[in-house]
């Protein structure tokens, strides 16, 4: 059997990290077994369709390195891969269910449905559902005569098709993560399968599409477990249970307050989407991991371990290592808590693993966006090599590397002023003159000159290096200060020292 898995998002908004994890587990499983990963767009609910959302999904997956083998973009032998383009095929299956007695036509108007919910509401049942007890009191093909039903259909009376859930049956299936899962059918309502506009609901479409696309394994979030009995019965009624894919319901990703939602990002200050997403209705921006400064390798790595491990203490994995190690049965049943500090740790470790040449383009883009002009790519690689171990996010390179390309305007003089003396001011005046005369401009010569002069002035070099750093960098960060001086050059070093010395003298005398 050739493994075929699928991810089936709705084009209604941004791609949550939980959705990307579902993609990842599908992708890893397919690659581990030499199978295929399919992406189909479930756009049957046209009222929730958002322009640009489909393109956004493909852009996110491309950044993550999780591109499908078959999709609306990539084509394939089992298309169309948008449900809206497969509309005609769903009705025949819905009608077959009606003919076989497993579904029925329901002609209830929205007003009648609302009256039902009000009429049958009780303290113990505040939200009545259209189930095995209610359906006997509604306007459908189970309560109307055959002639009445035919007449309504001939008049094109708006109607839906609902599954006829059996009473008091036990429905079960084997979940690859959870083992045997059982449901009592009397507790499940008669879900709509085909809407009045002729479009299928998720329940019918997912079963029909998985069958026609020969899906062998279906991985989805545990929030879909309540729908499982409906889907199991649809498989049984339409195609036989031996055709049903093996299922795995993935655990939730948890935030500080339970299930991780997009609101958690704004509330707690971390991203929850793969890439920036702007809601077209509210103009609300939800930040993405890409924009925050994550490498795709780190993002994929941290998601893989949100609910799975290979039984070892290993934490850093390349994609090839994940593919080789992945086993869906090692996915945990319980929810996995997302920790942004741990996420940043993954990113920092991946930045450390990268060669400067591998980071050059993404760092260049960040510096350019911060209005920092970089004209020497070799110099940029040198700088990246010096500062990358200090960066947890790609955005950190703006601070950690920016001063190599642009002199700081705002200086942290407050870090220096409490211990600033006129003797230090005199030293730096002399230091600028001595450095100006220096023939060999390299960090060793600069450091030797600096320390010899400090001895001449009877000052400790350690007491002078922080002021020197503030002069060149603007703050208390960066690599070795004499390396910085070597890289920015003699002219820039002297200019920055002179600029800072003026500020320190003015502020010390104020």
URBEL-V745145 format. One record per residue. N is the residue number from 1. RES is the residue in three letters. SS is DSSP state (a for helix, b for strand, c for the rest). Layout:
N | RES | SS
N | RES | SS
//
This chain:
1 | UNK | c
2 | UNK | c
3 | UNK | c
4 | UNK | b
5 | UNK | b
6 | UNK | b
7 | UNK | b
8 | UNK | c
9 | UNK | c
10 | UNK | c
11 | UNK | c
12 | UNK | c
13 | UNK | c
14 | UNK | c
15 | UNK | c
16 | UNK | b
17 | UNK | a
18 | UNK | a
19 | UNK | a
20 | UNK | a
21 | UNK | a
22 | UNK | a
23 | UNK | a
24 | UNK | a
25 | UNK | a
26 | UNK | a
27 | UNK | a
28 | UNK | a
29 | UNK | a
30 | UNK | a
31 | UNK | a
32 | UNK | a
33 | UNK | c
34 | UNK | c
35 | UNK | c
36 | UNK | b
37 | UNK | b
38 | UNK | b
39 | UNK | b
40 | UNK | c
41 | UNK | b
42 | UNK | c
43 | UNK | c
44 | UNK | c
45 | UNK | c
46 | UNK | a
47 | UNK | a
48 | UNK | a
49 | UNK | c
50 | UNK | c
51 | UNK | c
52 | UNK | c
53 | UNK | a
54 | UNK | a
55 | UNK | a
56 | UNK | a
57 | UNK | a
58 | UNK | a
59 | UNK | a
60 | UNK | a
61 | UNK | a
62 | UNK | a
63 | UNK | a
64 | UNK | a
65 | UNK | c
66 | UNK | c
67 | UNK | c
68 | UNK | c
69 | UNK | c
70 | UNK | b
71 | UNK | b
72 | UNK | c
73 | UNK | c
74 | UNK | c
75 | UNK | b
76 | UNK | c
77 | UNK | c
78 | UNK | c
79 | UNK | c
80 | UNK | c
81 | UNK | c
82 | UNK | b
83 | UNK | a
84 | UNK | a
85 | UNK | a
86 | UNK | a
87 | UNK | a
88 | UNK | a
89 | UNK | a
90 | UNK | a
91 | UNK | a
92 | UNK | a
93 | UNK | a
94 | UNK | a
95 | UNK | a
96 | UNK | a
97 | UNK | a
98 | UNK | a
99 | UNK | a
100 | UNK | c
101 | UNK | c
102 | UNK | c
103 | UNK | b
104 | UNK | b
105 | UNK | b
106 | UNK | b
107 | UNK | c
108 | UNK | c
109 | UNK | c
110 | UNK | a
111 | UNK | a
112 | UNK | a
113 | UNK | a
114 | UNK | a
115 | UNK | a
116 | UNK | a
117 | UNK | a
118 | UNK | a
119 | UNK | a
120 | UNK | c
121 | UNK | c
122 | UNK | c
123 | UNK | c
124 | UNK | c
125 | UNK | c
126 | UNK | c
127 | UNK | c
128 | UNK | c
129 | UNK | c
130 | UNK | c
131 | UNK | c
132 | UNK | c
133 | UNK | c
134 | UNK | c
135 | UNK | a
136 | UNK | a
137 | UNK | a
138 | UNK | c
139 | UNK | c
140 | UNK | b
141 | UNK | c
142 | UNK | c
143 | UNK | c
144 | UNK | c
145 | UNK | c
146 | UNK | a
147 | UNK | a
148 | UNK | a
149 | UNK | a
150 | UNK | a
151 | UNK | a
152 | UNK | a
153 | UNK | a
154 | UNK | a
155 | UNK | c
156 | UNK | c
157 | UNK | c
158 | UNK | c
159 | UNK | c
160 | UNK | b
161 | UNK | b
162 | UNK | b
163 | UNK | b
164 | UNK | c
165 | UNK | c
166 | UNK | c
167 | UNK | c
168 | UNK | c
169 | UNK | c
170 | UNK | b
171 | UNK | b
172 | UNK | b
173 | UNK | b
174 | UNK | b
175 | UNK | b
176 | UNK | c
177 | UNK | c
178 | UNK | c
179 | UNK | b
180 | UNK | b
181 | UNK | b
182 | UNK | b
183 | UNK | b
184 | UNK | b
185 | UNK | a
186 | UNK | a
187 | UNK | a
188 | UNK | c
189 | UNK | c
190 | UNK | c
191 | UNK | c
192 | UNK | b
193 | UNK | b
194 | UNK | b
195 | UNK | c
196 | UNK | c
197 | UNK | c
198 | UNK | c
199 | UNK | c
200 | UNK | b
201 | UNK | c
202 | UNK | a
203 | UNK | a
204 | UNK | a
205 | UNK | a
206 | UNK | a
207 | UNK | a
208 | UNK | a
209 | UNK | a
210 | UNK | a
211 | UNK | a
212 | UNK | a
213 | UNK | c
214 | UNK | c
215 | UNK | c
216 | UNK | c
217 | UNK | b
218 | UNK | b
219 | UNK | b
220 | UNK | b
221 | UNK | b
222 | UNK | a
223 | UNK | a
224 | UNK | a
225 | UNK | a
226 | UNK | a
227 | UNK | a
228 | UNK | a
229 | UNK | a
230 | UNK | a
231 | UNK | a
232 | UNK | a
233 | UNK | a
234 | UNK | a
235 | UNK | a
236 | UNK | a
237 | UNK | a
238 | UNK | a
239 | UNK | c
240 | UNK | c
241 | UNK | a
242 | UNK | a
243 | UNK | a
244 | UNK | c
245 | UNK | c
246 | UNK | b
247 | UNK | b
248 | UNK | b
249 | UNK | b
250 | UNK | b
251 | UNK | c
252 | UNK | c
253 | UNK | b
254 | UNK | b
255 | UNK | b
256 | UNK | c
257 | UNK | c
258 | UNK | b
259 | UNK | b
260 | UNK | c
261 | UNK | c
262 | UNK | a
263 | UNK | a
264 | UNK | a
265 | UNK | a
266 | UNK | a
267 | UNK | a
268 | UNK | a
269 | UNK | c
270 | UNK | c
271 | UNK | c
272 | UNK | c
273 | UNK | b
274 | UNK | c
275 | UNK | c
276 | UNK | c
277 | UNK | b
278 | UNK | b
279 | UNK | c
280 | UNK | c
281 | UNK | c
282 | UNK | c
283 | UNK | c
284 | UNK | c
285 | UNK | b
286 | UNK | b
287 | UNK | c
288 | UNK | b
289 | UNK | a
290 | UNK | a
291 | UNK | a
292 | UNK | a
293 | UNK | c
294 | UNK | c
295 | UNK | c
296 | UNK | a
297 | UNK | a
298 | UNK | a
299 | UNK | a
300 | UNK | a
301 | UNK | a
302 | UNK | a
303 | UNK | a
304 | UNK | a
305 | UNK | c
306 | UNK | c
307 | UNK | c
308 | UNK | b
309 | UNK | c
310 | UNK | c
311 | UNK | c
312 | UNK | c
313 | UNK | c
314 | UNK | c
315 | UNK | c
316 | UNK | c
317 | UNK | c
318 | UNK | c
319 | UNK | a
320 | UNK | a
321 | UNK | a
322 | UNK | a
323 | UNK | a
324 | UNK | a
325 | UNK | a
326 | UNK | c
327 | UNK | c
328 | UNK | a
329 | UNK | a
330 | UNK | a
331 | UNK | b
332 | UNK | c
333 | UNK | c
334 | UNK | c
335 | UNK | c
336 | UNK | b
337 | UNK | b
338 | UNK | c
339 | UNK | c
340 | UNK | a
341 | UNK | a
342 | UNK | a
343 | UNK | a
344 | UNK | a
345 | UNK | a
346 | UNK | a
347 | UNK | a
348 | UNK | a
349 | UNK | a
350 | UNK | a
351 | UNK | a
352 | UNK | a
353 | UNK | a
354 | UNK | c
355 | UNK | c
356 | UNK | a
357 | UNK | a
358 | UNK | a
359 | UNK | a
360 | UNK | a
361 | UNK | a
362 | UNK | a
363 | UNK | a
364 | UNK | a
365 | UNK | a
366 | UNK | a
367 | UNK | a
368 | UNK | a
369 | UNK | a
370 | UNK | c
371 | UNK | c
372 | UNK | c
373 | UNK | c
374 | UNK | c
375 | UNK | c
376 | UNK | c
377 | UNK | a
378 | UNK | a
379 | UNK | a
380 | UNK | a
381 | UNK | a
382 | UNK | a
383 | UNK | a
384 | UNK | a
385 | UNK | a
386 | UNK | a
387 | UNK | a
388 | UNK | a
389 | UNK | a
390 | UNK | a
391 | UNK | c
392 | UNK | c
393 | UNK | c
394 | UNK | c
395 | UNK | c
396 | UNK | a
397 | UNK | a
398 | UNK | a
399 | UNK | a
400 | UNK | a
401 | UNK | a
402 | UNK | a
403 | UNK | c
404 | UNK | c
405 | UNK | c
406 | UNK | c
407 | UNK | c
408 | UNK | c
409 | UNK | c
410 | UNK | c
411 | UNK | c
412 | UNK | c
413 | UNK | c
414 | UNK | a
415 | UNK | a
416 | UNK | a
417 | UNK | a
418 | UNK | c
419 | UNK | c
420 | UNK | c
421 | UNK | c
422 | UNK | a
423 | UNK | a
424 | UNK | a
425 | UNK | a
426 | UNK | a
427 | UNK | a
428 | UNK | a
429 | UNK | a
430 | UNK | a
431 | UNK | a
432 | UNK | a
433 | UNK | a
434 | UNK | a
435 | UNK | a
436 | UNK | a
437 | UNK | c
438 | UNK | c
439 | UNK | c
440 | UNK | c
441 | UNK | c
442 | UNK | c
443 | UNK | a
444 | UNK | a
445 | UNK | a
446 | UNK | a
447 | UNK | a
448 | UNK | a
449 | UNK | a
450 | UNK | a
451 | UNK | a
452 | UNK | a
453 | UNK | a
454 | UNK | a
455 | UNK | a
456 | UNK | a
457 | UNK | c
458 | UNK | c
459 | UNK | c
460 | UNK | c
461 | UNK | a
462 | UNK | a
463 | UNK | a
464 | UNK | a
465 | UNK | a
466 | UNK | a
467 | UNK | a
468 | UNK | a
469 | UNK | a
470 | UNK | a
471 | UNK | a
472 | UNK | a
473 | UNK | a
474 | UNK | c
475 | UNK | c
476 | UNK | c
477 | UNK | c
478 | UNK | c
479 | UNK | c
480 | UNK | c
481 | UNK | a
482 | UNK | a
483 | UNK | a
484 | UNK | a
485 | UNK | a
486 | UNK | a
487 | UNK | a
488 | UNK | a
489 | UNK | c
490 | UNK | a
491 | UNK | a
492 | UNK | a
493 | UNK | a
494 | UNK | a
495 | UNK | a
496 | UNK | a
497 | UNK | a
498 | UNK | a
499 | UNK | a
500 | UNK | a
501 | UNK | a
502 | UNK | a
503 | UNK | a
504 | UNK | a
505 | UNK | a
506 | UNK | a
507 | UNK | a
508 | UNK | a
509 | UNK | a
510 | UNK | c
//
